């Protein structure tokens, strides 16, 4: 089996890598995080101009192809520099739901805006008691004539404060944890009755808590059939899970490279600490963890692009998230420890990389959750 990148994927990787090296240094990232939006609108437009925002979408929607393997190419390079622009929130999650559930008219209206860089999206899926369960939805949408009335609250909405449109999972029928009766509405973020509380996560990325109080949404903003959105939610969130796993692989590679380089310059007892055999063994273990993480993410991406049953695809994604979670703990902690006290400071990017991968470990289900989901019959 050939695991090498295709010519198109190599070109895509080179394009993203050059951008990261030229425009996304550590100091530049800190300036972006300190800006009012927490990401660069200029960079976002550049993403659109370079065609990166088309990568998550299928050819029939005028996208790059929609392959998970293409997605991993971009996210791994993003991970190396901790890119903060809301690529996953807007293009992978938001665009993915529109692509999966939207009618032909809805796709033709919204997807070109995403790919053109003119639309920011956020997916409001998690609730205070949901614990990674996409079927745990208490936010309600009651049909009244040609509209829905939405009430409820959502937490950890990535890009929630800056999104133009919100994709909200709502319950239109059934009990609180039934897989049936879940729908997705596309709601204008400035609609009356919506309150957004923005905050910054430990890794610097922005998120929001959003409450809905008697929010009136036109019925044509329903994506797909009422009550049938659960399967699509699982599919799209699994793709987003794979995306952040790829990002983690890139970040872990950076942590390893920076640790090895530091070990060559930091001296103790008159010798570089990289010459100590005990530390060499620890860095060798870090390398192994990085390679295991990359391999299983590649396997999961290929499985998502195959004709395998949905259950097999789900297990592949969970296997990747579980394995990557273990690598995050091992490589992240070793990198900080081998850097010593400076590894904990804000002045060094190692600490920020550690925060980012630690946040990724909990996104869309932590290591324990995905280990249990993989083992489920």
N, C-alpha and C positions, 0 to 999 in steps of 0.2 A: 504494500500500500504506500502511495506517495504522500508524504506529509509536507512537502515543500510548498511554498506559496506560488500561486499562479503569477503570470506576468502582471496582470492587473492589480493583484494584491501587493506585489512588490512595489509597484508604482505608488499605490495608496500608502503603504508603509513609509516609503521614502518621503512622500509629501508631508505626512504628519510629523515624521521625525525631524525634517528640516524646520518646520514651523516651531516645534518645541524647542529646538536648539537655538533658534534665532530670536524668538519672541517670548519665550516663557521661562526665563530664568527665575531663580528664587526671589530676587528683589522685585522683579516685575509682577510676580504672583502676589506678593504682599501688597503691592500698590492696588492691584485689582480687587483683592479682598477688602481693602479699606475704602473702596468706592461705594457710592450710595446703593447700587444694586448688588454688589458683591460678585459681579462678573463683568466682562468687557463686551459691550455691544459691538465695538469695532471688530473684536475677534469673532463674534457670532456671525457678523456679515461676511467675514473672511471665510468662515466655515461653509457658508452658503455658496460663495463664489467659487470655492475649490471643489464643490460637489459633495462634501462630506455629509451634509444633511440628507442627501438622497440615499445613502448607503443602507439604512434600515428598511427601505421600501422596495416592493416588488416592481418588476419591469412593467407590468400592466398598469401600475400607478405612476409610471414615468420615473421610477426610482432606479437605483444602481443594480438592484437584483434581490435585495432582502435576505441575503445569506448570512447565517450566524457567523460563519468563518470570516466573512468580510468585516463584520462588526467587531470581532475580537482583534483584528489588525489595528483598527483605530483606537480602541479602548486601551490596549496594552501600551501604546505610545503615549496616550493621555496620562496613564497612570505613572509613567516615569517622571513627569513634571507636575503631577497633581493638578491637572487642568480643572478649573472650577466652573466653566460654562455649562449650562444645564442640558447637555447633550442627551443624557439618559432620560431625564424628566420629560423633555419636550419631544425628541425624535423617537426614542425607543418606547417609552411608556405611553405618552400621549398619542403620538403618531401611530403607534402599534395598535392601540385600541380603536382608533378611527379606521385604520386599515382592516382590522379583523371584523368589526361590527358595523361600520358605516355603510349606508347605501351608496350606490354609484354616484348619486348627486352629492351626498355628503363628502365622499372621498375627493371628488373633483373640485369641491369648494374649499376644503380645508388642507388637504395634503400639499398642493402647490404652495400655499402660504408658508407651511412648515419648511419645505425644501428650499424656498426662496429666502428664508431667514426673517420673514415678516410677522411670524406668529410665535408667541411663547405659550407653552401649555404646562399644566400641572395636573397630576392624577391624585385625587383625594380618595384613597382606598382604605387606609387604616383608621381604626377607632380605638378609644381608650381601653376597651376590653377585648379587642380582636386577637391579639397575640399571634400575628402572622396568618390568621385564618381569614382568607378572602371571603368566606361565606358568612362570617360574623358581621352582619350589617344591620344596624338599628336605625340609621338615617332613612327616613321615609319619604316617599314621593306619592302623593295622592292625586289621582286624576280628577280634575274639575273642568269639564267642558273640553276646550282645546288646549289646556295647560296642565302642568303638574305643579303641586305645591310641596316644596321640599323643606323638611325640618330635620335638624340633627347636627352633629359635629364630627370633624375629622382631625386627625393628628398626623404629625410628621409628613406634611405635604411638601415634597421637594419642589423648589421653585414656586411655592405657593404664593409668595408675596408679590412676585413680578409677573406672573402669568396673565395673559390676556383672557384665556379661556380655561375653565376647570372641567376636567372629566371626573364625575362624581359617581361612585357606586351607591345605589339607593335600593331600598327594599320596596317593591311594588306589590308583593304578595308573600305569603308564607310566614313562618316563625323566624326568630332572630338568627338562627344558625342553619337554616335550610339552604341547600345549594340552589334550589329553584326559587323563583320570585325575585332574583337580583337583576337590576337593570343599570345601565350607564347613561347618564345625562351629560350633555355638553352645555355648560352654563357660563354665561359671560361673567367674568370675575368682578365686574363693577355693578352687578345686579343689586337692587334694593334688598336688604335683609341679610346680606353676606358681611360677616366681620372676619378680617384676617389679622392674626397676631403673628408677626414675623420674629424670628430669632435665628441666632447663629449656632450651628452645631459645633462640637468639639474640634472637628476637622476644618472648620472655616466655611463650609458650605451652608447656604441659607435654606431654611425650611419655615413652615408656618402651621399654626393651628387655625382651623377655619370652622366657623359656626354658621348654620343656615337657619334663619327664622322666617317662616312663611315666604320663602323665595318662590316667585312665580316664574316658571320655565315653560316656554312654548312646547307643545307636544312634538313638533318636528325636530326638536333637539334631542329626542330619544335616539340612541344608537342601537340599531338592530331591533329585534322583537322584545317586547316587555317581558321581563322575568327570565330571559335566556342568556344572560351575560356571563355566568360563572365560568364556563369552559374557556371563553375568550380571555377572561381575566387571568386564569391560570396560565394560559399560553403566553400572554404578553409579559406577565411578571416573571415567568421562567426565562424569557429572553433577556429581560432586564437584569435578572440574577446572573446569567452568564456574562452579561456586559460588565457588571461590577467585579466579577471574578477575574475577567481579563484585565481590568484596570488594576486590580490587586497584584496580578502577576507582574505587570510593569513596575509598580511601586516596590514590590519585593526585590526585583532585579536592581533597582536603584539603591535600595538599602544594602544589598550585598556588595555592589560595586563600591559604594562609598565607605563601607566598613573595611573592605580589603585595602582600598587606597589609604585610609587612615592608619591602618596597621603597619603600613610601610614607612610612615613618617613619624608616628608617635613613638618616642623612645622611653624605655625604662631600664634601669641598671646598665646603661650604656649601650643598649641594643634596641633596634626596632621591635615592637611587640609582635609584629608579624613573623619574627624569627622563632618565637616560642611555639614548640610543638603542640602544646595543649590548646593554644588559640587557633593554630592552623586546623586542628581537628574540628573545632567549633565552627569555623568558617566553611570547612568542607561539608559539615552537616547542613549549614545554611544553603549552600549550593545545591545539595541533594533535594532539599525541600522546595527550592525554586523550580527545579527541573520536574519534580513530581507534580507540582501545581500546574505548570505549563502543559504538561502532557495530558492531564485529566481535563483541563479546560478545552484543549484541542479535541479530545475525544468527545466531550459533550457538544461542542459546536458542530462537529461532523454528524453526530447523532441527530441534532435538531434539523440539519439540512437533509437528512435521509428520509426514507419512507417508513421508518420504524413506527410501531404503535405509540400512541400518546403516552401510555404508561411507561414505556422504555425511555422516551425522551425525558419525562419527569424524573425518573430515577437517575439518568445521566447527569442532569442539572444538579440534583441533590448530592450526588457523589462528588461533583466538582466543588460545590459550595462547602461541603464538609471537609474535603481534602485541603482546599484553599484556606479554610478557617484554621486548620491545624498549622499550616505553613505560616500564616499571619502571626500566630502566637509565637512560634519558634523563631522565625527570622526577625520579626519585629523586636522581640525582647532581647535577642542576642545582639542585634545592631546597637540598641541603646546601651546595653551593658558593656560592650566592647569599646564604645566611644567614651565610656566613663561619664563624669558629671556633665560634660558639654553636650552629651546626647539628649539631655533633658531640657536644654535651653531653647528659647524661641529664636535665637540668633542662628541656629544650625538647622538645616532642612531635614536632618534625620528625625528629629522630634516631630516635625510636621508630617513626614511620611508615616511615622508610627501611628499618629493620630488618625490619619486618613485610612490606613488599612484596618485599624481597630474599629472605625465607624463602618467600614464595608463589611466586616465580620457580622454585624448585626442587621445589615440591610436585607430586606426581603427574606428574613429567616436566618437565625444564627446557626452555628455549627451543630449544636445539639438538635435543633429543630430539623435540619436537613439530614442529619444522620438517622434520626427516627423516621423521617419520611422515606428515605431510601430503604430502610429495613421493613417498612410496612408491606404486608402481603398484597 
